[in-house]
Amino acid sequence: VFRELKISHPDTGVIMATAIVDVNVAIDTLREGALDYLIKPFNVNKLVISVTGALEKRRLVLENRDYRLNLEKKVTEQTQLLQQKIRELTALNNLFVTYLNQGFAVAETYGRLAGGIARAAGEIQGLVKEGEGYQLAGKITRAAEEIQALAKEFEACKVGVHPEGSL
């Protein structure tokens, strides 16, 4: 009966009460999961102590099971949250890489533009030797040099190297 009860109702606490005085039977019964082994005739105080101990053990087992189930639930929830955050960070990283690559393309375009402006300014200076045209060509040249410097700074940032004097 004891073995069948442990299979069909594993949470049931069993205190074996028997007239059989056999130490081997008692040891085997306790190994199989009985909470106590009382020999008839037994003392009522001993029965009360045994039942009290069995109830406390059952309370602790159920409390432990509830704690484990709640912990498993929290771990599952936190794992899902962590996976969501990983997906969000991956998306942000991909967006950052996209914008960074677009920025590199812009820097390269600025560099080519600045080079073209500098060549054009040089040609204008060659054509205009004096007057306002010459001054305008000088301003264009300085603007082109500034654009080239900014493009170099941006290019340096792509590899994490800052040109001297810049942050």
N, C-alpha and C positions, 0 to 999 in steps of 0.2 A: 504494500500500500504506500509506504514511504517513497519508494522509487517512482511509482506512477504519479504520486502527488507532486514530486519535484519536477517531473516532465510536464505535466498538464498545468500546474500552477507554480512556476518557479519562484514567485515572490512570496509564497506562503512560508512562514517560519514554523519549523517543526520542533517540538520538544518530545522526545521519545520517552514514554512511561511504560515500563514493562517489569514483569516479575523475573525475567531472565537475568541472572547474575553471571554474565560472561564478559570479561574485559575485552576480548577480541571483537565481540558483537558491538559493544559500546564504542570501541575505537573505530571500527568500520562505519558505523552509523554516523559518528561525528565527522569522519572524513568525507562522507557522502553529502554532508550539508546540514545534518541535524544541529540545532542550536544547543541542545542539552540532552542528557540521558539520565532519566530518573528511574530508580529501582523501587518497586512497590514492596511494601507499603512505604510511602514517602511522607516526609514532614511537610505540612502546609506552608510553613515559612520558606522551606527550600523551593516549593512550587512557586510561591509569590516572587522570590528572588529570580528564579529561572524565567518566569513569564516577563517580569520587569526588564531583565536583560535582553530577552528576545524582542520585546517591543522597542527598546532603545536601538538595538541593532537594525531592526526593520526601518525605524525612523531615519537612521543615518544612511542606510542603503538608498532609501527613496530620496532623501535630500541630496545625496551624492549624484544620483541619476538625474534629478532635476537640474542640478548645477551643471553637470556634463552636457545635458541637452541644451541648456541656455548658452553655455560656452560654445558649443558647436554652432548654434544659431548665430551667435555674435561673430564667430570666426567666418562663417559663410557670408554674413552681411558685410563685414570689413573687407573680405576678399573681393566681393563684388564691387565695393566702393573703390578699393585699390585698383582693380582692373579698369574701372571707369576713368579714374584719374590718369592711369597709364595711357589709355586711349586719348584722353584730352591732351596730355603732354605730347604724345606722338603727333597729334594733329597740329598743335602749336609749333612743334619743332619743324614739321613739314612746311607750315606757313612761313616760319622764320627763314628757312632755307630758300623758299621761293622768293621772298622779298629780298633776301641777301643777294641772290643771283640776279634779280632785277636791278638791284643797286649796283652790282658789278658791271652790268651791261650799261647802265647810265654813266658810270664813271668812265668806262671805255669810250662811250660816245662823247662825253665832255672832253676827254683827252684829244680825241680826233678833231672835235670842233675847235678846241683851243689851238691846236696845231694849224688848222686851216685858217683861223683868224690871224694867227701870228704871221703865217705866210702872206696872207692878204695885206696885213698892215705893213709888212716889209716891202711888198710890191707898191703899196700906196706911197710909202715914204720915198721909195726910189723914183716914183713918178712926180711927186710933189716935193720940191726942195725948200720951199719957204711958204710963209703965210699960214692961214688957218688950216689949210689942208695938211700941212706938215704937223701942226699941233694935234689935229684930229687923229692922224695916223699914229702919233706917239701915244695918245690916250687909248687907241684901239690895241696897240702893242702891249701896253701895261695891263689892260683888261685881259688880253689873251694870256699873258704871263700869270696873272692871278688865277685864271681858270685852269691853266696847266698845273699850278701849284696845288690847287684844290683837288684836281684829278689825281695827282701823285699821292696826296694824303689819303684819298679814298682808296687808291690801289694798295697803299701800305697797310691800311686797316684790314684789307682782305686777308692778309697773312698775319695780322696781329702785331705788326711792327709800326710804330709811330715815327714819323720823320722828326728829326731834331727840332726841338722848340715847340712841338705841338702835343696836345694831350689826347 
